[in-house]
Amino acid sequence: LMFVDYPDLSEKYAIDRAARLVSLSIRDAQVKAMAIKEDSQNQFPAYGAHFNKGNKKLILIFSDSVTSGNTCKGTAPENCRYESGIDSIVESRAFPTTATISNLCGNLKSNPPSGNKKECNLQSITATFLRPTPTTFLKAIDSKGNNRDFQDIEIVLDLPSKTRKQQKIIGITESGQIFIEDSRGVNY
């Protein structure tokens, strides 16, 4: 039995549903990376999940192009990110609620070396997975348009609320661990 007429309960359900969609989309990309077959060139293409602040309600699951010559490889990880028009979109998913991506952050959970600090307001982030481990590559484009690597990345979701701010943080670490947490009033 669900009481959707109660604003707080309805809003909590909506933000929880959006957070689960984000985490399951990242997990689906991990599974696709592990479950694929070799292509005709005896390679395993990488799969990933891409988030962009320019499209606050869309998640892209993609396959890294193996025809461009710039494929994601453990020995050459500089390309392990989504490239529009080059990589194949396997699936696009939109939030079924009014929740939106309010911020994209990196290194909020890790204790990075001094040269790679905690940062928010990233333009886009990509979590890419490569067989056989799967190796996890966490890439972002920062506010200045530079490509960056992170030890963890976070997607901050907001839900417009009449009573109080509803916010969830979904993140992934380099080890492939996915987490969901409440923001507890912290603004990112």
CORVEN-V222247 format. One line per field, one symbol per residue. ss: DSSP state (A for helix, B for strand, O for the rest). A space follows every 50 residues. Layout:
# CORVEN-V222247
ss=???
This chain:
# CORVEN-V222247
ss=OOOOOOAAAAAAAAAAAAAAAAAAAAAAAAAAAAAOOOOOOOOOOOBBBB BBOOBBBBBBBBBOOOOOOOOOBOOBAAAOOOOOOOOBBBBBBBOOOOOB BBBBBBOOOOOOOOOOOOBOOOOBBBBBBBOOOOBBBBBBBOOOOOBBBO OBBBBBBBBOOOOOOBBBBBBBBOOOOBBBBBOOOOOO
